[in-house]
């Protein structure tokens, strides 16, 4: 299968990532492809139907065109992915379809996909590093994935399907990397999941001790960066944390040990000890 012959894509979940992907695909391929949008939120469906990007926007059970799709992007929360995978596995697609996802953790998602999908399906685990604190269809951006990394992590079926997904993401401007699902989750426990833990914690501590007026008036650039991250969906990130809990727990343990060392150095009132603590690897 080549990208040039893919005629129809389905996007399941028209939130910030899914809706941005839809308009990015339409921008890249123009009239050469049909897009089907699937969502269970009536308000989102109404908004999406006003967009010229989609040939059909429906709930999962009512779609008449999804069976014609050659690529299906699953853009729902990690907790909902097994349900969606199970529904997709029961559809008699007219062509051998490639199912791919955009989840922020990969090992558990890949394990569940292997259990659910038969040999008739190709599955490619995917993760675009492009999310923001914003959410919902109304915050979709057609340039969201441009010059951003995209990870392929875990493949079931044809190797050609992974090449296809890589070509699609490159077409919309992403730089594609291949990584094992276990390694992916270790990497992003450190680079994404732990920073979100810190951001949520910082917001809680600051709001407990300072007034909103003080925060707005005196918060500098570094605080605003963390504050932006802390505005992310707590429901979404709870699912991500739980799906990568073992790796995240290890990073939290390391953070706790560092904070204990920092606390001891502060109690000693020693600049040299503090420097060594801050710089130690």
C-alpha positions in Angstrom: 0.0 0.0 0.0 1.3 3.4 -0.9 0.2 6.8 0.4 -0.7 7.9 -3.1 -3.4 5.3 -3.3 -5.0 5.9 0.1 -8.4 7.4 -0.8 -10.0 7.6 2.6 -9.0 8.2 6.2 -11.2 7.9 9.3 -10.4 9.8 12.5 -12.0 8.5 15.7 -12.1 11.2 18.3 -12.3 14.8 17.1 -10.6 16.5 20.1 -7.6 18.8 19.8 -5.3 16.1 18.3 -7.9 14.3 16.1 -9.4 17.5 14.7 -6.0 19.0 14.1 -4.9 15.9 12.3 -8.0 16.1 10.1 -7.4 19.6 8.9 -3.7 18.9 8.5 -4.4 15.9 6.3 -6.8 17.9 4.2 -4.3 20.7 3.9 -1.6 18.3 2.8 -3.6 16.1 0.4 -6.3 18.7 -0.6 -9.1 17.1 -2.6 -7.2 13.8 -3.1 -8.6 12.2 0.0 -11.9 11.7 1.8 -12.1 12.2 5.6 -14.6 10.5 7.9 -14.9 11.9 11.4 -16.2 9.8 14.3 -17.1 11.2 17.7 -19.7 10.6 20.4 -20.2 14.3 21.4 -23.2 15.9 19.7 -21.6 19.4 20.0 -18.4 18.2 18.4 -20.3 16.4 15.6 -22.2 19.6 14.9 -19.1 21.7 14.7 -17.2 19.2 12.5 -20.1 18.9 10.1 -19.7 22.6 9.4 -16.1 22.0 8.3 -15.5 21.3 4.6 -12.8 18.9 5.5 -15.1 15.9 6.2 -17.2 13.8 3.8 -19.0 12.3 6.8 -19.2 13.0 10.5 -21.1 10.5 12.7 -21.1 8.5 15.8 -19.3 5.1 15.6 -22.4 3.0 15.1 -24.1 5.3 12.5 -21.2 5.7 10.1 -21.9 4.4 6.6 -18.5 5.3 5.0 -16.0 4.1 7.6 -15.9 0.6 6.0 -14.2 2.2 2.9 -11.3 3.5 4.9 -7.8 2.3 4.4 -6.3 4.1 7.4 -8.0 4.7 10.7 -6.5 7.0 13.3 -7.7 6.3 16.9 -7.5 9.7 18.7 -9.3 8.9 21.9 -8.0 8.7 25.5 -5.8 5.7 26.4 -8.5 4.3 28.7 -11.0 4.2 25.8 -8.6 2.6 23.3 -9.4 -1.0 24.0 -13.1 -0.4 23.5 -12.5 1.3 20.2 -10.0 -1.4 19.1 -12.6 -4.1 19.9 -15.3 -2.3 17.9 -12.9 -1.8 14.9 -11.9 -5.5 15.0 -15.6 -6.4 14.3 -15.9 -4.2 11.2 -15.7 -5.9 7.8 -13.5 -3.2 6.1 -13.6 -3.4 2.3 -9.8 -3.2 2.1 -7.1 -4.4 4.5 -7.0 -1.5 6.9 -4.2 0.1 8.9 -5.2 1.1 12.4 -3.0 3.6 14.2 -3.2 5.6 17.4 -1.8 8.8 18.9 -1.5 7.7 22.6 1.2 9.2 24.9 2.2 5.8 26.2 2.8 2.8 24.0 3.6 -0.5 25.8 0.1 -1.1 27.3 -1.6 0.2 24.2 0.4 -2.1 22.0 -0.2 -5.1 24.3 -3.9 -4.6 24.1 -3.8 -4.1 20.3 -2.0 -7.4 19.9 -4.6 -9.2 22.0 -7.6 -7.7 20.1 -6.6 -7.5 16.4 -6.5 -10.6 14.2 -4.1 -11.2 11.3 -6.6 -9.4 9.0 -5.5 -6.0 10.5 -2.4 -4.0 10.5 -1.7 -1.9 13.6 0.9 0.8 14.0 1.4 2.4 17.4 2.0 6.2 17.0 2.7 9.2 19.2 2.9 12.8 17.9 4.8 15.1 20.2 2.6 18.0 19.5 -0.1 18.3 22.2 -0.8 21.5 24.1 -2.7 22.4 27.2 -5.7 23.2 24.9 -8.4 20.7 24.2 -11.5 20.2 22.0 -12.4 20.5 18.4 -12.5 24.4 18.5 -8.8 24.5 19.3 -7.7 22.5 16.2 -4.7 23.8 14.3 -3.7 22.6 10.8 0.0 23.3 11.5 0.1 21.5 14.9 2.4 18.7 13.7 4.7 20.7 11.6 8.4 20.3 12.6 7.4 18.1 15.5 8.6 14.6 16.3 6.3 11.6 15.6 7.1 8.2 17.1 6.2 4.9 15.5 6.3 2.3 18.4 5.0 -1.2 17.9 3.8 -2.7 14.6 1.4 -5.6 14.0 1.1 -7.1 10.5 2.9 -5.7 7.4 6.0 -3.7 7.7 4.7 -1.7 4.8 1.9 -0.4 7.0 4.6 1.3 9.2 6.1 2.9 6.1 2.7 4.1 5.1 2.1 5.8 8.5 5.6 7.3 8.4 4.9 8.8 5.0 1.6 10.3 6.1 3.1 12.0 9.1 6.1 13.3 7.1 3.5 14.7 4.6 1.9 16.8 7.3 5.3 18.0 8.5 6.5 15.7 11.2 9.9 14.1 11.7 9.4 10.4 12.2 11.3 8.1 14.6 11.0 4.4 15.3 11.4 3.1 18.9 10.5 0.0 20.8 7.3 0.5 23.0 9.1 -0.2 26.3 11.9 2.2 25.5 9.3 4.8 24.3 7.6 4.7 27.7 10.9 5.0 29.6 11.9 8.0 27.5 8.6 9.8 27.9 8.2 9.1 31.7 11.3 11.4 31.9 10.7 13.9 29.1 6.9 14.3 29.4 5.1 12.5 32.2 7.4 13.6 35.1 7.4 17.3 33.9 3.6 17.2 34.0 3.7 15.7 37.6 5.9 18.6 38.6 3.7 21.2 36.9 0.5 19.9 38.6 2.3 19.9 41.9 3.7 23.4 41.5 0.3 24.7 40.6 -1.2 23.1 43.7 1.5 24.5 46.0 1.4 28.0 44.5 -2.4 28.3 44.6 -2.4 27.1 48.2 0.1 29.8 49.3 -0.5 32.8 47.0 -3.5 34.8 45.9 -4.6 34.8 42.2 -3.6 38.5 42.1 -0.1 37.8 43.2 0.3 34.9 40.8 -0.9 37.0 37.8 1.2 40.1 38.8 4.5 38.5 39.8 4.7 35.2 37.9 7.7 35.2 35.6 8.5 33.3 32.4 9.6 30.0 34.1 6.4 29.9 36.2 4.3 30.7 33.2 5.8 27.8 31.3 5.0 25.4 34.1 1.6 27.0 34.6 0.7 26.5 30.9 1.5 22.7 31.3 -0.5 22.5 34.5 -3.6 23.7 32.6 -3.7 20.3 30.7 -6.6 18.0 31.3 -6.3 16.2 34.6 -8.5 13.4 33.3 -6.3 12.8 30.2 -3.1 12.9 32.2 -4.4 10.6 34.9 -5.0 8.0 32.2 -1.5 8.6 30.8 0.1 8.3 34.3 -1.7 5.1 35.0 -0.8 3.6 31.6 2.9 4.2 32.3 2.9 3.9 36.1 6.0 1.6 36.5 8.3 4.0 34.7 6.7 7.1 36.3 7.1 5.6 39.8 10.8 5.1 39.2 11.2 8.7 38.1 9.2 10.0 41.1 11.5 7.9 43.4 14.6 9.5 41.8 13.0 13.0 42.2 12.1 12.3 45.9 15.8 11.3 46.6 17.0 14.5 44.9 14.6 16.6 46.9 15.8 15.0 50.2 19.4 15.8 49.2 18.4 19.3 48.4 16.6 19.7 51.7 19.7 18.5 53.6 21.9 20.9 51.7 19.6 23.8 52.6 19.6 22.8 56.2 23.4 22.8 56.2 23.3 26.3 54.9 26.2 25.4 52.6 26.5 26.9 49.2 29.1 24.3 48.1 26.9 21.4 49.2 24.0 23.0 47.3 26.1 23.4 44.1 27.2 19.7 44.3 23.6 18.6 44.9 22.3 20.7 41.9 25.1 19.6 39.6 25.3 16.0 40.6 24.4 13.4 38.0 
